[in-house]
């Protein structure tokens, strides 16, 4: 069995495709159930964030696995396979491990070095464990990814290479000014009370805004966030229902929105009305998707080496001039849209007095950001950890065979001691114990060197065949080896942090 990941992210696909392909929690659950029902996969989990959707699976056939996982992603995302295919990337075995470890360290994030991805990886693992779709391989992989990500943040200065998406977004809104100076005295409206919105509200509070209003579909969640912000020392903080957003918009200087809505929360017309200005609805909307040429699944072999960055790069180049983070003239209201799908109409940037920063413009801004020297250190950590993970997996592959060999040896010792008891019934307990111990020591010493060496050899690239050789040389029962593997998989402590 081998690890396979099929996915798309802000690096391979335009925002217009990503937001249509986003997966709700119930859709992820159904996707995992259908993945396990498919023939090539024996375990699976999905990593779904605002700017990436990746399906991880343990498969026994590469091409069949790629085809099946691609089809399932298309079915559950609602984006047709022909349209989705050019933006998909495929990673297999060690390359898949390298990809996840890089993601965990923030190397593949829109803002390099951000740490929120670790929580999202933890959530992906928890979902697979809850649904019993993550087995030994994915449990080991995701647990190790979490450790690698934490190691990168603790041993290097990767945090200096970038900030959280919220902080980066606010810096873009501030347009070169210090965020604390820009935010001082401003009134902020935060739409949504989830983790990203809460982070945004806390960041605004630290930046020194004068007032924060939290609007959420569930009033209780908004009030809970307000209580926390009040303890943080925000001078004025209030909770309102979503129907009050239009009124609050007329008083806000800064709006941050990140909800789970499937449609727009703020239209360009609503923003224009709040500012009391006219808006030309006939003008072309910014960020209109560029049609992608359909492709064939035969391209997947090339994607393993090259990814699908070309199609995405062409799409971004065509749209670069059509998406602007600010309207012409001084900004009267600053809008930060962190949702996927988007909460705020992209056309709002054409409203006079509006500065809009969204996931798409953040991607454009971060693409040109300088990389810190610490990134090289993290890449070295990732490479070392990938090698260590591969060695551990190969060594683990032979462990059941070694255990079965020692079990067979123990059975031989027990049989010979029983035969000795029959032939020398007058042995006292002390003599019998000494003989038993001596025979066991002889067997252990004979097996020690070859079993240690075979584990070392098995951990090296190409060492998978040593398990087969060991089973053949000692005529081990395959059922005994399989029983050891099943016992290992059923260990309730396996894969738990």
C-alpha positions as CSV (number, residue, x, y, z in Angstrom):
1,X,0.0,0.0,0.0
2,X,1.2,3.5,-0.8
3,X,0.4,7.1,0.2
4,X,-1.3,9.3,-2.4
5,X,-2.6,12.9,-2.2
6,X,-4.7,14.6,-4.8
7,X,-5.7,18.2,-4.2
8,X,-5.8,21.8,-5.2
9,X,-4.7,25.0,-3.4
10,X,-4.1,28.7,-3.9
11,X,-0.9,27.8,-5.6
12,X,-2.5,25.7,-8.3
13,X,-6.0,27.1,-8.7
14,X,-7.7,30.6,-8.9
15,X,-9.9,31.7,-6.1
16,X,-12.9,31.4,-8.3
17,X,-12.3,27.6,-8.5
18,X,-11.3,27.2,-4.9
19,X,-14.4,28.9,-3.5
20,X,-16.7,26.7,-5.6
21,X,-14.8,23.6,-4.6
22,X,-14.9,24.3,-0.8
23,X,-16.2,21.4,1.3
24,X,-18.6,21.8,4.3
25,X,-18.1,19.4,7.2
26,X,-20.9,17.1,6.1
27,X,-19.5,17.0,2.5
28,X,-16.1,15.9,4.0
29,X,-17.7,13.1,5.9
30,X,-19.5,11.8,2.8
31,X,-16.3,12.2,0.8
32,X,-14.3,10.0,3.2
33,X,-17.0,7.4,3.3
34,X,-17.1,7.2,-0.5
35,X,-13.3,7.1,-0.7
36,X,-13.1,4.1,1.5
37,X,-15.9,2.5,-0.4
38,X,-13.8,2.8,-3.6
39,X,-11.6,-0.1,-4.4
40,X,-8.1,1.5,-4.5
41,X,-8.3,3.1,-1.0
42,X,-8.0,1.4,2.4
43,X,-7.8,4.6,4.5
44,X,-8.3,8.3,3.9
45,X,-8.7,11.8,5.4
46,X,-9.2,15.2,4.0
47,X,-7.4,18.5,4.7
48,X,-9.8,21.3,3.8
49,X,-9.0,25.0,4.6
50,X,-10.0,28.3,3.0
51,X,-7.2,27.9,0.4
52,X,-6.6,24.2,0.0
53,X,-8.5,20.9,-0.4
54,X,-6.4,17.8,-0.3
55,X,-7.6,14.2,-0.1
56,X,-5.0,11.8,1.4
57,X,-5.4,8.0,1.0
58,X,-3.5,4.7,1.3
59,X,-4.0,3.1,-2.1
60,X,-2.8,-0.1,-3.8
61,X,-2.8,1.2,-7.3
62,X,-1.4,4.6,-8.4
63,X,-3.3,5.3,-11.6
64,X,-6.6,3.8,-10.4
65,X,-6.1,5.8,-7.1
66,X,-5.5,9.1,-9.0
67,X,-8.5,8.6,-11.2
68,X,-10.8,7.6,-8.3
69,X,-9.7,10.4,-5.9
70,X,-10.0,13.0,-8.7
71,X,-13.5,11.9,-9.6
72,X,-14.6,11.9,-5.9
73,X,-13.2,15.4,-5.3
74,X,-15.1,16.6,-8.4
75,X,-18.3,14.9,-7.3
76,X,-18.3,16.2,-3.8
77,X,-17.0,19.7,-4.6
78,X,-19.6,20.3,-7.3
79,X,-17.0,21.4,-9.8
80,X,-17.0,19.3,-13.0
81,X,-14.0,16.9,-13.4
82,X,-13.0,18.4,-16.8
83,X,-12.9,21.9,-15.2
84,X,-11.2,20.7,-12.0
85,X,-8.6,18.5,-13.5
86,X,-6.1,21.2,-14.8
87,X,-5.8,22.6,-11.3
88,X,-5.2,19.4,-9.4
89,X,-1.8,18.3,-8.2
90,X,-0.7,14.7,-7.3
91,X,1.9,13.6,-4.9
92,X,2.9,10.0,-4.3
93,X,4.8,8.1,-1.5
94,X,7.8,10.2,-0.3
95,X,6.7,13.2,-2.3
96,X,3.3,13.1,-0.6
97,X,5.0,13.0,2.8
98,X,7.3,15.9,1.8
99,X,4.2,17.9,0.7
100,X,2.3,17.4,4.0
101,X,5.4,18.2,6.1
102,X,6.0,21.4,4.1
103,X,2.3,22.4,4.6
104,X,2.6,21.7,8.3
105,X,5.6,24.1,8.5
106,X,3.8,26.8,6.7
107,X,6.0,26.6,3.6
108,X,3.0,26.1,1.3
109,X,0.8,28.7,3.0
110,X,-0.4,31.9,1.4
111,X,1.6,33.7,4.1
112,X,4.8,31.7,4.6
113,X,5.3,30.6,8.2
114,X,1.7,31.1,9.5
115,X,0.9,28.6,12.2
116,X,-2.9,28.2,11.9
117,X,-2.4,25.3,9.5
118,X,-1.3,23.1,12.4
119,X,-4.7,23.3,13.9
120,X,-6.3,22.5,10.6
121,X,-4.1,19.5,10.2
122,X,-5.0,18.4,13.7
123,X,-8.7,18.8,12.8
124,X,-8.2,16.7,9.6
125,X,-6.6,13.9,11.6
126,X,-9.4,14.1,14.3
127,X,-12.1,13.7,11.6
128,X,-10.4,10.7,10.1
129,X,-10.1,9.1,13.6
130,X,-13.7,9.9,14.5
131,X,-15.0,8.3,11.3
132,X,-12.4,5.5,11.5
133,X,-11.2,6.2,8.0
134,X,-7.6,7.0,9.2
135,X,-5.6,3.9,9.7
136,X,-2.0,3.2,10.8
137,X,-0.4,5.1,7.9
138,X,-2.4,8.3,8.1
139,X,-2.3,8.3,11.9
140,X,1.5,8.0,11.8
141,X,1.8,10.6,8.9
142,X,-0.4,13.3,10.4
143,X,0.9,12.9,13.9
144,X,4.4,13.2,12.5
145,X,3.4,16.3,10.4
146,X,2.2,18.0,13.6
147,X,5.5,17.3,15.3
148,X,7.5,18.5,12.3
149,X,5.5,21.7,12.2
150,X,6.0,22.4,15.9
151,X,9.7,21.6,15.5
152,X,10.0,24.1,12.6
153,X,8.4,26.9,14.7
154,X,10.5,26.2,17.8
155,X,13.9,25.6,16.2
156,X,13.8,28.3,13.5
157,X,12.6,31.8,12.9
158,X,10.0,30.8,10.3
159,X,7.5,32.9,12.2
160,X,9.6,35.9,11.0
161,X,9.1,34.9,7.4
162,X,5.4,35.7,7.6
163,X,2.4,36.4,9.8
164,X,-1.1,35.0,10.2
165,X,-3.4,35.7,7.3
166,X,-5.3,38.2,9.5
167,X,-2.2,40.2,10.3
168,X,-1.1,40.1,6.7
169,X,-4.5,41.2,5.6
170,X,-4.6,44.2,8.0
171,X,-1.1,45.2,6.8
172,X,-2.4,45.3,3.3
173,X,-5.4,47.4,4.4
174,X,-3.0,49.8,6.2
175,X,-1.2,50.2,2.9
176,X,2.3,50.8,4.2
177,X,1.4,52.4,7.5
178,X,2.0,50.8,10.9
179,X,-1.1,48.7,11.7
180,X,-1.3,50.2,15.2
181,X,-1.2,53.7,13.9
182,X,-3.7,53.0,11.2
183,X,-6.1,51.2,13.5
184,X,-6.1,53.7,16.4
185,X,-9.5,55.2,17.0
186,X,-11.2,53.2,14.3
187,X,-14.6,51.4,14.6
188,X,-14.5,47.8,13.4
189,X,-17.3,45.5,12.4
190,X,-16.4,41.8,12.5
191,X,-18.9,39.5,10.7
192,X,-18.8,35.9,12.0
193,X,-17.7,34.5,15.3
194,X,-15.7,31.4,14.2
195,X,-12.0,30.8,14.8
196,X,-10.8,33.2,12.0
197,X,-13.2,35.9,12.9
198,X,-12.2,35.6,16.6
199,X,-8.6,35.9,15.6
200,X,-9.3,39.0,13.6
201,X,-11.2,40.6,16.4
202,X,-8.4,39.8,18.9
203,X,-5.8,41.2,16.4
204,X,-7.9,44.4,16.0
205,X,-8.2,44.7,19.7
206,X,-4.4,44.5,20.1
207,X,-4.0,47.0,17.3
208,X,-5.9,49.6,19.3
209,X,-9.3,50.0,17.6
210,X,-11.8,52.1,19.5
211,X,-14.8,49.9,19.0
212,X,-15.6,46.4,17.8
213,X,-19.1,45.2,16.8
214,X,-19.5,41.4,16.3
215,X,-22.3,40.2,14.1
216,X,-23.1,36.6,13.9
217,X,-26.0,34.3,12.9
218,X,-26.0,32.8,16.4
219,X,-26.3,35.7,18.9
220,X,-24.9,33.6,21.7
221,X,-21.6,33.0,19.9
222,X,-21.3,36.7,19.2
223,X,-21.9,37.5,22.8
224,X,-19.3,35.0,23.9
225,X,-16.7,36.6,21.7
226,X,-17.8,40.1,23.0
227,X,-17.2,38.9,26.5
228,X,-13.7,37.8,25.7
229,X,-12.9,41.0,23.9
230,X,-14.2,43.0,26.9
231,X,-11.8,41.2,29.1
232,X,-9.0,42.2,26.6
233,X,-9.7,45.9,27.3
234,X,-11.5,47.1,24.1
235,X,-13.2,50.4,25.1
236,X,-16.5,49.6,23.3
237,X,-17.6,46.1,22.2
238,X,-21.1,45.0,21.2
239,X,-22.8,42.0,19.7
240,X,-25.5,42.3,17.1
241,X,-27.6,40.0,14.9
242,X,-26.9,39.6,11.2
243,X,-29.9,41.7,10.3
244,X,-28.2,44.7,11.9
245,X,-25.1,44.6,9.6
246,X,-26.5,47.1,7.1
247,X,-26.9,49.7,9.9
248,X,-23.5,49.0,11.4
249,X,-21.9,49.2,8.0
250,X,-22.7,52.9,7.9
251,X,-20.7,53.5,11.1
252,X,-17.8,51.2,10.5
253,X,-14.3,52.2,9.4
254,X,-13.0,48.6,9.1
255,X,-15.0,45.4,8.3
256,X,-13.6,41.9,8.6
257,X,-15.8,39.1,7.4
258,X,-15.3,35.3,7.6
259,X,-18.4,33.2,7.8
260,X,-19.4,29.8,6.5
261,X,-22.1,31.3,4.2
262,X,-22.4,29.8,0.7
263,X,-23.4,33.2,-0.8
264,X,-22.4,36.8,-0.5
265,X,-22.8,38.4,2.9
266,X,-22.1,41.9,1.6
267,X,-22.9,43.0,-1.9
268,X,-21.3,45.9,-3.7
269,X,-24.6,47.6,-3.7
270,X,-24.9,47.3,0.1
271,X,-21.5,48.8,0.6
272,X,-22.3,51.6,-1.8
273,X,-25.6,52.3,0.0
274,X,-23.8,52.4,3.4
275,X,-21.4,55.0,2.0
276,X,-24.2,56.9,0.3
277,X,-22.6,56.7,-3.2
278,X,-23.8,55.4,-6.5
279,X,-22.6,52.1,-7.9
280,X,-22.6,51.1,-11.6
281,X,-24.0,47.6,-11.7
282,X,-23.5,47.4,-15.5
283,X,-19.7,47.5,-15.2
284,X,-17.9,44.2,-15.5
285,X,-17.3,42.5,-12.2
286,X,-13.6,42.0,-11.2
287,X,-12.1,38.6,-11.0
288,X,-14.4,37.0,-13.5
289,X,-13.2,33.4,-13.9
290,X,-11.2,32.5,-17.0
291,X,-12.4,29.4,-18.7
292,X,-10.0,26.5,-18.4
293,X,-9.5,24.0,-21.2
294,X,-10.6,20.5,-20.2
295,X,-7.9,18.0,-19.8
296,X,-7.4,14.3,-19.5
297,X,-6.4,12.2,-16.5
298,X,-3.4,11.1,-18.4
299,X,-1.8,14.4,-17.3
300,X,-1.6,13.2,-13.8
301,X,1.7,11.4,-14.4
302,X,3.2,14.7,-15.4
303,X,1.6,16.5,-12.5
304,X,3.6,14.2,-10.1
305,X,6.7,15.9,-11.3
306,X,5.5,19.3,-12.4
307,X,2.3,20.1,-10.6
308,X,-0.3,22.2,-12.4
309,X,1.1,25.6,-11.7
310,X,1.1,26.6,-15.4
311,X,-2.6,26.7,-15.8
312,X,-3.0,28.6,-12.5
313,X,-0.2,31.0,-13.3
314,X,-1.8,31.8,-16.7
315,X,-5.1,32.4,-15.0
316,X,-3.6,34.6,-12.4
317,X,-1.7,36.6,-15.0
318,X,-4.9,37.2,-17.0
319,X,-6.7,38.4,-13.9
320,X,-3.9,40.3,-12.1
321,X,-5.0,43.7,-13.5
322,X,-8.7,43.0,-12.9
323,X,-8.5,42.6,-9.1
324,X,-7.5,45.7,-7.1
325,X,-7.3,45.9,-3.3
326,X,-8.5,49.6,-3.4
327,X,-10.9,51.9,-5.1
328,X,-9.8,55.2,-6.7
329,X,-9.6,58.0,-4.1
330,X,-9.1,58.0,-0.3
331,X,-10.6,55.0,1.5
332,X,-13.6,55.7,3.7
333,X,-14.1,52.1,4.6
334,X,-11.7,49.2,4.7
335,X,-13.0,45.7,3.9
336,X,-11.1,42.4,4.7
337,X,-12.7,39.3,3.4
338,X,-11.1,36.1,4.8
339,X,-13.9,33.7,3.8
340,X,-13.8,30.9,1.2
341,X,-16.2,31.1,-0.6
342,X,-16.0,34.9,-0.4
343,X,-18.3,36.9,1.8
344,X,-17.8,40.3,0.1
345,X,-18.6,41.0,-3.5
346,X,-15.4,41.4,-5.4
347,X,-17.0,44.3,-7.3
348,X,-17.0,46.4,-4.1
349,X,-13.5,47.6,-4.9
350,X,-15.1,49.7,-7.7
351,X,-17.2,51.6,-5.1
352,X,-15.7,55.0,-4.5
353,X,-14.1,55.2,-1.0
354,X,-13.7,51.5,-0.6
355,X,-10.4,49.6,-0.1
356,X,-11.0,45.8,-0.4
357,X,-8.5,43.1,0.5
358,X,-9.6,39.5,-0.1
359,X,-8.1,36.0,-0.4
360,X,-7.3,36.7,-4.0
361,X,-5.5,40.0,-3.5
362,X,-3.7,38.5,-0.5
363,X,-2.4,35.7,-2.8
364,X,-1.1,38.3,-5.2
365,X,0.6,40.3,-2.5
366,X,2.2,37.3,-0.8
367,X,3.5,35.9,-4.1
368,X,6.0,38.8,-4.2
369,X,6.9,38.8,-0.5
370,X,10.6,38.2,0.3
371,X,11.5,34.8,1.8
372,X,13.3,34.8,5.1
373,X,16.6,32.9,5.4
374,X,14.9,30.8,8.0
375,X,12.9,29.1,5.2
376,X,16.1,27.2,4.2
377,X,16.4,25.9,7.7
378,X,12.9,24.6,7.6
379,X,13.4,23.0,4.3
380,X,16.3,21.1,5.7
381,X,14.2,20.0,8.7
382,X,11.5,18.8,6.3
383,X,14.0,16.8,4.2
384,X,15.4,15.2,7.3
385,X,12.0,14.3,8.7
386,X,10.8,12.9,5.4
387,X,13.8,10.5,5.4
388,X,13.2,9.6,9.0
389,X,9.5,8.9,8.4
390,X,10.3,6.7,5.4
391,X,12.9,4.7,7.3
392,X,10.4,4.3,10.3
393,X,7.7,3.1,8.0
394,X,9.9,0.6,6.2
395,X,11.2,-0.7,9.6
396,X,7.6,-0.9,10.9
397,X,6.8,-3.0,7.8
398,X,9.2,-5.7,8.9
399,X,8.3,-5.6,12.6
400,X,5.4,-8.1,12.4
401,X,7.6,-10.6,10.6
402,X,10.3,-10.2,13.3
403,X,7.7,-10.6,16.0
404,X,6.3,-13.7,14.3
405,X,9.8,-15.2,14.1
406,X,10.4,-14.6,17.8
407,X,7.0,-16.1,18.5
408,X,7.9,-19.2,16.5
409,X,11.2,-19.5,18.4
410,X,9.4,-19.2,21.7
411,X,7.0,-22.0,20.7
412,X,10.0,-24.2,19.7
413,X,11.6,-23.6,23.1
414,X,8.4,-24.4,24.9
415,X,8.0,-27.6,22.9
416,X,11.5,-28.7,23.6
417,X,11.2,-28.0,27.4
418,X,7.9,-30.0,27.4
419,X,9.7,-32.9,25.7
420,X,12.6,-32.7,28.2
421,X,10.0,-32.9,31.1
422,X,8.7,-36.1,29.6
423,X,12.2,-37.6,29.3
424,X,13.6,-36.4,32.6
425,X,10.6,-36.3,34.9
426,X,12.9,-36.3,38.0
427,X,14.3,-32.8,37.4
428,X,13.5,-30.5,40.3
429,X,12.1,-27.0,39.7
430,X,15.5,-25.2,40.1
431,X,17.1,-27.5,37.5
432,X,14.2,-27.2,35.1
433,X,14.2,-23.3,35.4
434,X,17.9,-23.2,34.8
435,X,17.7,-25.3,31.7
436,X,14.7,-23.3,30.4
437,X,16.6,-20.0,30.9
438,X,19.7,-21.4,29.2
439,X,17.8,-22.5,26.1
440,X,16.0,-19.2,25.9
441,X,19.3,-17.3,26.1
442,X,20.8,-19.4,23.3
443,X,17.8,-18.7,21.1
444,X,17.8,-15.0,21.9
445,X,21.5,-14.6,21.2
446,X,21.1,-16.5,17.9
447,X,18.2,-14.3,16.8
448,X,19.5,-10.9,18.1
449,X,22.1,-10.0,15.5
450,X,20.0,-11.1,12.4
451,X,16.8,-9.4,13.7
452,X,18.5,-6.1,14.5
453,X,20.4,-6.2,11.2
454,X,17.2,-7.0,9.2
455,X,15.5,-4.0,10.8
456,X,18.4,-1.7,9.8
457,X,18.4,-3.0,6.2
458,X,14.6,-2.8,6.0
459,X,14.7,0.9,7.0
460,X,16.9,1.7,4.0
461,X,15.4,2.5,0.5
462,X,14.6,-0.7,-1.3
463,X,14.6,-2.7,1.9
464,X,11.0,-3.8,1.7
465,X,12.0,-7.2,0.3
466,X,13.8,-8.3,3.6
467,X,10.5,-9.1,5.2
468,X,9.6,-11.5,2.4
469,X,13.0,-13.1,2.6
470,X,12.7,-13.6,6.3
471,X,9.3,-15.2,6.0
472,X,10.6,-17.5,3.2
473,X,13.8,-18.5,5.1
474,X,12.1,-19.4,8.3
475,X,8.9,-20.7,6.7
476,X,6.8,-18.4,8.8
477,X,3.0,-18.7,8.7
478,X,1.6,-15.7,6.8
479,X,-1.5,-15.8,9.1
480,X,0.7,-15.3,12.2
481,X,2.4,-12.3,10.6
482,X,-1.0,-10.9,9.6
483,X,-2.3,-11.4,13.2
484,X,0.6,-9.4,14.6
485,X,-0.2,-6.6,12.1
486,X,-3.9,-6.6,13.1
487,X,-3.0,-6.4,16.8
488,X,-0.8,-3.4,16.0
489,X,-3.6,-1.7,14.1
490,X,-6.1,-2.3,16.9
491,X,-3.9,-0.8,19.6
492,X,-6.2,1.9,21.1
493,X,-3.2,4.1,21.9
494,X,-1.9,4.1,18.3
495,X,-2.2,7.4,16.5
496,X,-3.3,9.4,19.6
497,X,-1.5,12.4,20.9
